[in-house]
Amino acid sequence: MNDLPVPHLVTGTRRETADTVSLTLTPAGDEALEPFAPGQFAMVYAFGVGEIPVSVSRIGRREVIHTIRSVGAVSAALCALRPGAQVGLRGPFGTGWELERAKGQDVVVVAGGIGLAPLRPLVLAALDARRAHGWLNLLVGSRTREDLPYADQVRAWADSYGPLHCRATVDRPSPGWWGHVGLVTTLLNGARFVPENSTAYVCGPEVMIRATARDLLHRGVRADRIRVSLERNMRCATGHCGHCQLGGVLLCRDGPVIGWDQAASLLTVREL
């Protein structure tokens, strides 16, 4: 783990939605970060502006992809970068999804909006380790078709009859929408999993996380088998500043991925 930013080149950009961009980042020199695990994050530094935490959305041999939504000064600066620009990366930080927990079990991945970004490496890892698991399910929800990241990949997965059962839904349909309409939790009705032998991974807005966890528990998935990723204001990423404290948990150090058996009591107050 690096405490000082390591220079990385922007070697590729892809606009995912109107306000979301994926940056492919490759070490600018011989120094490189330690390998990321799905679910972990980096502190991404826009030179002269500042740094923000961003989960890794794809992991390559040397390069990583970070998908960034423009919501502030730093994220806007990062989204405006073009190939050849440089950023600084610190990391990897935090806990991962820990796919090994689901060995021999059905896997249920539930994503809301940009929450699909930190879950995508998990899905790809599960597909690579297909024989280690039972059914693989990816359930994706977004406000509209235009807000769905990786729309082409999600549709290709949804159209495939391969090992991944993928379904997508939106709150408000528009012309050309090919999926379902409604809350992402309604997609659990058609998912392929045995609750007593399943591990679920959930990321998205907190209201969606709570609703999904509640539904999974009602169906019989154990609380410690529901892994969720929580988001708070992370500044130091080393557990010293306390900005990301949630109850007794420092999310940059003890999270962002934790079990619902731990998260449930932390989220009893909405958007605490």
C-alpha positions in Angstrom: 0.0 0.0 0.0 1.4 3.4 -1.0 0.9 6.4 1.3 2.3 8.8 -1.4 0.6 9.2 -4.8 2.2 7.1 -7.5 2.0 8.8 -11.0 -0.2 7.1 -13.5 -0.9 7.8 -17.1 -4.4 8.1 -18.4 -4.2 5.5 -21.3 -7.9 5.4 -22.1 -11.2 7.1 -21.4 -14.8 6.0 -21.9 -17.9 8.0 -21.2 -20.4 5.7 -19.5 -23.2 8.2 -18.9 -23.7 11.9 -19.2 -21.8 12.5 -15.9 -19.7 9.4 -15.6 -16.4 8.5 -17.1 -14.1 5.4 -16.9 -10.4 6.1 -16.8 -7.9 3.4 -17.7 -4.7 4.1 -15.7 -1.3 2.7 -16.2 1.9 3.3 -14.0 3.9 6.2 -15.5 7.2 4.6 -14.4 8.7 1.5 -12.9 6.8 2.0 -9.6 3.4 0.4 -9.4 0.8 -0.2 -6.8 0.2 -3.5 -5.2 -2.6 -5.5 -6.9 -6.1 -4.5 -6.1 -8.8 -6.9 -5.0 -12.4 -6.5 -6.2 -14.1 -4.1 -3.8 -11.0 -2.2 -2.8 -10.5 1.5 -3.6 -7.7 4.0 -4.4 -7.3 7.6 -3.5 -7.2 9.2 -7.0 -5.4 12.6 -7.1 -6.1 15.3 -9.7 -2.9 17.3 -9.6 -3.6 20.9 -8.4 -7.2 20.1 -7.4 -7.3 17.3 -4.8 -8.0 13.6 -4.3 -11.0 11.4 -3.8 -11.7 7.8 -3.1 -12.7 5.7 -6.1 -13.3 1.9 -6.1 -11.6 0.0 -8.8 -14.0 -1.0 -11.6 -11.7 -3.3 -13.5 -8.4 -4.9 -12.7 -5.8 -5.7 -15.4 -2.2 -7.0 -15.3 -0.8 -3.5 -14.8 -3.6 -1.1 -15.5 -6.7 -0.5 -13.5 -10.0 1.2 -14.5 -11.7 3.6 -12.2 -15.3 4.7 -13.1 -15.9 8.3 -11.8 -19.1 10.2 -11.5 -18.7 14.0 -11.7 -20.2 15.4 -8.5 -17.6 17.9 -7.3 -14.5 19.8 -8.2 -12.1 16.8 -8.0 -14.3 14.3 -9.8 -15.1 16.9 -12.4 -11.4 17.5 -13.0 -10.8 13.7 -13.3 -13.7 13.2 -15.7 -12.3 15.9 -18.0 -8.9 14.2 -18.4 -7.8 12.9 -21.8 -5.3 10.2 -22.7 -1.8 11.3 -21.9 -2.7 13.2 -18.8 -1.4 12.1 -15.4 -3.0 11.4 -12.1 -1.7 10.2 -8.7 -2.9 7.0 -7.1 -2.6 5.8 -3.5 -3.7 2.4 -2.4 -5.1 -0.2 -2.5 -7.2 0.6 0.5 -10.0 -1.1 2.4 -11.7 -4.5 2.4 -12.7 -6.4 -0.7 -15.8 -8.4 -1.7 -14.0 -11.7 -0.8 -15.5 -13.9 -3.4 -13.9 -16.9 -1.8 -16.7 -16.7 0.8 -19.0 -18.0 -1.9 -17.1 -21.1 -2.9 -19.6 -23.8 -3.6 -22.5 -21.4 -3.2 -24.9 -19.5 -5.5 -23.8 -15.9 -6.0 -26.3 -13.0 -6.1 -24.9 -9.6 -7.1 -27.3 -6.6 -6.7 -26.2 -3.2 -8.0 -27.9 0.2 -8.0 -26.7 2.8 -10.5 -23.0 3.7 -10.1 -22.8 0.9 -7.5 -22.2 -1.4 -10.4 -18.7 0.0 -10.8 -17.1 -1.6 -7.7 -19.1 -4.8 -8.3 -18.0 -5.3 -11.9 -14.6 -6.8 -10.9 -16.4 -9.3 -8.7 -18.7 -10.4 -11.5 -15.7 -10.8 -13.8 -13.8 -12.8 -11.2 -16.9 -15.0 -10.6 -17.1 -15.7 -14.3 -13.4 -16.6 -14.4 -14.0 -19.0 -11.5 -17.2 -20.3 -12.8 -16.8 -23.9 -11.6 -16.2 -22.7 -8.0 -19.8 -21.5 -7.6 -23.3 -22.5 -8.3 -25.7 -20.1 -10.0 -24.3 -16.6 -10.8 -26.8 -13.7 -10.7 -26.4 -10.1 -11.6 -29.3 -7.8 -10.9 -28.9 -4.1 -11.9 -31.1 -1.1 -11.3 -30.9 2.5 -12.4 -33.1 5.5 -12.6 -33.2 5.5 -16.4 -31.5 3.8 -19.3 -29.2 6.8 -19.7 -28.0 6.4 -16.1 -26.9 2.8 -16.5 -23.1 2.4 -16.6 -21.6 -0.2 -18.9 -24.9 -0.4 -20.7 -23.5 -2.4 -23.6 -21.9 -5.0 -21.4 -25.0 -5.3 -19.2 -27.2 -5.9 -22.2 -24.8 -8.4 -23.7 -24.8 -10.3 -20.4 -28.6 -10.1 -20.3 -28.9 -11.4 -23.8 -26.6 -14.3 -23.1 -27.7 -17.8 -22.1 -24.3 -18.5 -20.5 -23.4 -19.0 -16.8 -24.5 -15.5 -15.8 -28.2 -14.8 -15.1 -28.3 -11.0 -15.7 -31.4 -8.8 -15.5 -31.7 -5.0 -15.5 -34.5 -2.6 -14.5 -35.1 1.1 -14.5 -37.4 3.4 -12.6 -38.5 5.4 -15.6 -38.4 3.7 -19.0 -37.6 5.5 -22.2 -37.9 4.5 -25.9 -35.7 1.6 -26.7 -35.4 0.3 -23.2 -34.9 -3.5 -23.3 -35.2 -4.5 -19.7 -37.6 -4.5 -16.8 -39.3 -1.5 -15.1 -39.5 -1.2 -11.3 -37.3 -1.6 -8.2 -34.2 -3.7 -8.4 -35.5 -5.9 -5.6 -38.3 -7.1 -7.8 -35.6 -8.9 -9.9 -34.9 -11.2 -7.0 -38.2 -13.0 -7.9 -36.6 -14.4 -11.1 -33.1 -14.9 -9.8 -31.6 -18.4 -9.6 -30.4 -19.1 -6.2 -31.1 -21.2 -3.1 -31.2 -18.7 -0.2 -29.8 -21.1 2.4 -26.7 -21.8 0.1 -26.1 -18.3 -1.3 -23.8 -15.3 -0.8 -25.0 -11.9 -1.9 -23.0 -8.8 -2.7 -24.8 -5.4 -2.7 -23.8 -1.9 -3.6 -25.8 1.3 -4.4 -27.7 4.0 -2.5 -28.3 3.2 1.1 -32.0 3.0 0.8 -31.5 0.4 -1.9 -29.0 -1.5 0.2 -31.4 -1.6 3.1 -34.3 -2.8 1.0 -32.3 -5.4 -0.8 -30.8 -6.8 2.5 -34.2 -6.9 4.0 -35.6 -8.9 1.1 -32.7 -11.3 1.0 -33.1 -11.9 4.7 -36.8 -12.5 4.3 -36.0 -15.1 1.6 -33.6 -16.9 3.9 -30.1 -15.6 3.1 -28.0 -15.3 6.3 -27.0 -11.8 7.4 -23.3 -12.7 7.4 -23.7 -13.9 3.9 -24.8 -10.5 2.6 -21.8 -8.3 1.9 -22.5 -4.6 1.3 -20.2 -1.6 0.4 -20.8 1.6 2.3 -19.7 5.1 1.3 -18.7 7.9 3.6 -16.4 11.0 3.3 -12.9 9.4 3.1 -10.0 11.8 3.3 -6.9 10.1 4.7 -7.7 6.5 3.7 -5.5 5.3 6.6 -8.0 5.5 9.5 -6.5 8.5 11.2 -8.7 11.5 10.4 -12.0 10.0 11.4 -14.1 11.5 8.6 -15.4 8.1 7.5 -16.4 6.9 10.9 -19.7 5.1 11.1 -20.5 4.0 14.6 -17.4 2.2 15.7 -16.2 1.5 12.2 -13.7 3.4 10.1 -14.9 2.6 6.6 -11.5 3.4 4.9 -9.9 0.8 7.2 -12.6 -1.6 8.3 -14.7 -1.3 5.1 -15.9 -0.3 2.7 -17.2 -3.8 2.3 -18.7 -5.3 5.5 -21.3 -8.0 6.3 -24.9 -7.1 6.8 -24.7 -8.6 10.3 -22.4 -5.7 11.1 -23.9 -3.0 8.8 -27.6 -3.4 9.8 -27.2 -1.6 13.1 -25.0 1.1 11.6 -27.6 2.0 9.1 -30.6 2.3 11.4 -30.4 6.1 11.0 -30.9 7.0 7.3 -27.9 8.5 5.7 -26.1 8.8 9.1 
